[in-house]
């Protein structure tokens, strides 16, 4: 399976390989085709269209390099903006009473089942045994650490997000 970053890199490489060639629509006799004009002015016929190709299909192919260039620029700007904003977002985390929220989660039957299924806690869990399992999973001695230890709070937030995702996919 190819990652999104690898796929994006391949698309960029293929786009760069065009070396700035401009594609244009050409019609000669009864033939419709795409012609690439290279940087040194050479004209190269690169694709012929079947007579029943629609105008939209033809337009899409002829303009593909320009559209890919536009989208790569858009993606690049979005990635740059995301990276620039990411550190600010991390610093702006609003501290909540994570210990209390963890206690409430341990009271939920669905969270106890999640701890059993995803983290191997021996069930059936009660609220108290779920709290023990939660402390083991988060590597803490007390849920109070969730309010005083940033790393523990991060682990709790990640666990809670995984639980929410687990709920959405139907366990």
N, C-alpha and C positions, 0 to 999 in steps of 0.2 A: 504494500500500500504506500502510495506516494503522499508525502505531507504537502500541505498547501504551500509552504515556503518553497519546496522543491519544484512544485508545479509552476509557481509564479516565476521562479528562476528560469525554468525551461522556456516559458512564454517570452520572457525578456530576451533570452538568448536567440530565440527564433526571430523575434522582431528586429534585434540588432543585426542579424544575418542578412536582412533585406537591405542593409546599408543605405538607407534613405531613398531607395528606389520609389518612384511615384507610379502608382497603378492608374491606368486609364482605360475607359471603355472604347473599343474600336469596332467598327462595322465595315466590312469589305464584301461586296457582292451580297450573298445571302448568309454570310458568316458573322457572328457576334463573338468577340473574344476580349480577354483582358490582356493588356500590354503593359509591361513594366519599362519605365524609362530610368535607366541607371544614372548614377552620378556623372558619368562621362558621356551621357547623351545617347547611349546605345538603346535601341528599342528591342525588347524581347517578348515574344508572344508566350504567355504562360498558362492560359486556360481558354478553352473553347466552350461555348454554351450550346446546349442542345436547343433545337428550334422551339421547343415548348417550355423552356425555362421562363419563369415569370419575371416581370420587371423588378419585383421586390428581391427575388433571388439574385438576379444580376447585380442590382444596386448593392446588396449586402456584400457580395464577393468583391466587387470593384473597390468598395470603400473599407474593406476589412483592415488593411494596414493603418488607415487613419483612425478607425474606431479602436483598434487595439492600442495604438499610441495614446489616444485620449484616455482610455480606461487604465492603462499602466500609470499614466501621470496622476490620475485621480486616486488610484490605490496607493501610490507613493506618497501623495500628500496626506491621505488619511492615516497611513502608517506613521508618518512623521508627526502628525498632530496627536495621534494616540500616544506615541512615545513621550512627547513633550508633556502631555497632560497626566500621564500615569504616575509619576512621582508625587505630584500635587494631590491626586486622589488618595494615594496611600496614606499621606500625612493627615488628610482630612477625616480619617475614620472617626466616627462618633462612638465614643466609648459608652457602652451600655452595661447594665448589670448582667454580664454573661453568666455568672454563677446562678442567678435566679432563673434565667432562661434555660440553663442546662437542667436545673431541678424540675422545671415545668416539662421539659422534653422527656425526662425520665418517668414522669407520670403518664405519658402517652403510650398506649399499647402499640401503636404503629412504630414508635421510636424503639421500643424494646424489641420488637420483631426485627427491625433493621439491625440492631446491635447483634442479635443472634445470627441473622443471615449474612450480613456483610462483614462482621468482625469476629465471628466465631464464639460469641458469648454463649455460655451454657444456659439454656432455658429450661423451663419457662422462667422468664425474669419478672421480678417484682420491681417496684420503684426503687427499693433499697439495693437490690442486686444489680439493677440497671445502672445505678450511680457508681457502684464498684466497677462495673464493666467500662463505664464511660471514663472513669479516672485512669483505668489501665490503658485504654485506647489512646487517651490524650497525654499519657505519661505525666500525670499530676498526682499529688497526694490529697489535695482538697480542691473542690470546685471553686473555692475563693481565689485560687491562683489564676483563674480565668480573668479576674478583674485586675490582677497586679502584674501578671507576666505576659508581655506582648506576644511572645512566641506561642505560649499556651492559648492565648486568645485567638491567634491566627489559626492554630490547629483546630480550635473549636469552630471557628467560622467556616473552615474548609469542611469539617465533618458535617456541620449543619447544612451546608450547600449540597454535599453528597447525599445526605438524607432527603433533602427536598427533591433532588433529581431522581433518587430511587423511588420516591412516592409518585412522581410524574409518570415514570415508565411502567407503573403498575407492579412494582416490587418484583 
